[in-house]
C-alpha cells in the first residue's frame, strides 16, 4: 500500500459531540500480494497506532482515534474545541499467514493529523434575573 498524503489538516470542531472526519482514498495500491493467485482472495486490514512522545496527547484531540478501512478510507472523530498535532504509524496486514515463508505485514508508514485552531466567537449568558435599582433608595 501507499499513502496518498502524509498530512491531513482539519479545522477544530465546535460541534458539541465532535465532528467525524472522513478522508476517502487516503491509502491506495492496497493488496495482499501480487505473486500468487491465492493472495488475491486474502482479506486485508489496516492497523493504526499513535506515535508516543509528542507534544499533543492524541486522546485529548480525538473522541475516536483514526482508523483506516480495507478500501483505504481514513476516519476519526474530533474532540470539541481541541487543536494540535498528532502522528500515527500504519501497517497493512493480510490473513494469509507466514507459513511457507509468507509475509503478512507490510512496511510501516507514518502520517500526521494537524487540527488547526479556529478563533471562536465570544459568548456570554446572563447569570440570573435582571436586578433593578432605584436611585432614590439608600
Secondary structure by P-SEA (a helix, b strand, c coil): ccccccbbbbcccccccbbbbbbccccccccccccccccccbbbbbbbbbbccccccccccccccccccccccccccccccbbbbbbbbbbbbbcccccccccccccbbbbbbbbccccccbbbbbcccbbbbccccc
